[in-house]
Amino acid sequence: WDNRLCPPYPDCIYDPSILANIGTQNWENCDFQVTFTIQNVDLAGEVFSLLEKKQWGCEELSKIKKLLRRTILGGAFLPGLVFEILKKTYGDSVRLVVDTGSFCTISEHIWDVSNPKYFLCSANSRYMGTSLPMGLGSAFFDRSVPTVCALGDGGIGMYLADIKLAVEERLPILVILFSDGGFGSIRSRASRDDLDQTSLIKRSPSWIRVMDSFGLETHE
């Protein structure tokens, strides 16, 4: 207990009935060790009985998630609506594989899965183009679950030729291209810093003719 915490807060009450010391054994694995010092056994029993029924933070998380979904789906940014349609169409019976980009951040916040194997993304590396090879690999591994690959203007060209494998092997895979005519997540930074955006604009963002030549059914 640090007595310096109380003076600024007149309502602060120091009751030493139960003291808890929370330490960590391993930050990466969230391995916490809690040591209790109990002065009042009867009171401690009542407190621990109440704590057993408490799901810490779940109410607040639920409120925040609802507000986040309402904000995302109520805006003009289309990826959120696309993910919502996918979820309503396939439910939990789909594997979503997302490339890096602004749409990836959207999916990370609103896409719920019952199985962690049903959501793959470039969340840590943020490397453009990885969703297509990840999606093909997962579709090869498990053909019983349809795979949806979401890419942007920057990631679509990285491993494009691999789509021929999906066609040849008749993999249950859907490729969605989110195009805003350029490298959207990077352009926003360039625009903010008043930098030249010439190299970040795609004058011909459509890949329909290329996909058609691979024998893939296409829609625009």
C-alpha positions, -999 to 999 in steps of 0.1 A, spaced: 0 0 0 13 34 -10 1 61 14 9 87 -13 -22 75 -32 -47 87 -6 -41 124 -1 -54 136 -35 -85 114 -31 -106 124 -1 -129 94 -6 -101 69 -5 -106 43 22 -78 21 34 -92 -12 47 -65 -38 53 -89 -68 56 -76 -82 23 -44 -72 6 -36 -85 -29 -2 -84 -45 -4 -91 -83 28 -100 -100 37 -115 -134 57 -146 -141 56 -142 -179 42 -110 -195 39 -126 -230 17 -155 -218 -2 -133 -193 9 -156 -165 -2 -137 -134 5 -147 -98 -17 -132 -71 -7 -133 -34 -34 -125 -8 -28 -114 28 -60 -119 48 -67 -101 81 -104 -108 84 -113 -144 74 -151 -140 76 -150 -109 54 -126 -126 30 -150 -155 25 -178 -132 16 -156 -112 -8 -142 -143 -26 -177 -157 -29 -188 -126 -47 -157 -126 -69 -164 -161 -81 -196 -149 -98 -179 -119 -114 -168 -119 -150 -143 -91 -149 -146 -65 -176 -171 -85 -197 -199 -59 -193 -177 -30 -204 -162 -50 -233 -197 -59 -245 -207 -22 -245 -175 -12 -263 -179 -38 -290 -215 -28 -296 -205 8 -300 -176 -1 -322 -198 -22 -345 -224 5 -347 -198 31 -356 -181 9 -382 -213 -4 -399 -229 30 -398 -201 47 -417 -194 51 -454 -164 27 -453 -176 -4 -472 -153 -32 -459 -172 -33 -426 -205 -39 -445 -188 -65 -467 -176 -85 -437 -211 -82 -422 -227 -96 -453 -201 -125 -453 -209 -133 -417 -247 -133 -424 -242 -155 -455 -218 -181 -441 -222 -177 -403 -193 -196 -386 -188 -219 -415 -162 -198 -433 -125 -191 -429 -116 -154 -434 -80 -146 -444 -72 -109 -445 -43 -90 -459 -29 -59 -443 -46 -25 -449 -73 -4 -434 -99 -32 -441 -77 -56 -421 -81 -33 -390 -118 -33 -395 -120 -71 -397 -98 -75 -366 -124 -55 -346 -157 -68 -358 -151 -104 -371 -160 -129 -344 -151 -166 -348 -159 -197 -328 -126 -213 -339 -93 -194 -341 -84 -214 -372 -112 -196 -390 -95 -162 -390 -60 -156 -404 -45 -122 -410 -13 -102 -413 -19 -86 -379 16 -87 -366 39 -85 -396 16 -62 -416 32 -76 -447 12 -70 -479 2 -99 -500 3 -127 -474 -34 -134 -474 -34 -151 -507 -7 -178 -499 -22 -182 -464 -57 -186 -479 -45 -212 -505 -25 -231 -478 -55 -233 -454 -78 -243 -483 -55 -271 -492 -53 -282 -456 -91 -282 -450 -114 -281 -481 -145 -286 -460 -145 -250 -450 -149 -223 -477 -120 -197 -475 -125 -160 -482 -93 -140 -490 -96 -102 -486 -69 -81 -503 -63 -45 -513 -47 -27 -542 -12 -32 -527 -15 -69 -518 -33 -83 -548 -3 -84 -571 23 -100 -548 14 -137 -553 -13 -133 -580 0 -162 -601 -8 -186 -572 -45 -181 -580 -39 -206 -609 -34 -233 -582 -68 -225 -567 -84 -229 -602 -65 -261 -611 -73 -277 -577 -108 -264 -576 -103 -250 -541 -133 -236 -523 -120 -201 -522 -134 -166 -528 -110 -137 -534 -123 -102 -526 -104 -71 -538 -111 -40 -518 -100 -12 -542 -99 25 -536 -76 32 -566 -44 32 -546 -25 23 -515 -52 36 -492 -36 31 -458 -3 46 -470 -19 74 -490 -37 87 -459 -3 92 -443 12 108 -474 -18 132 -476 -15 141 -440 22 149 -444 17 167 -477 38 142 -496 37 134 -533 12 106 -540 20 97 -576 35 63 -568 6 54 -545 -22 58 -571 -33 28 -592 -45 41 -626 -59 7 -636 -69 -10 -603 -91 -37 -619 -77 -72 -622 -109 -87 -638 -93 -95 -672 -63 -112 -655 -86 -133 -633 -107 -142 -663 -75 -154 -681 -68 -177 -651 -103 -193 -655 -116 -178 -623 -153 -168 -622 -153 -130 -616 -178 -103 -606 -173 -66 -603 
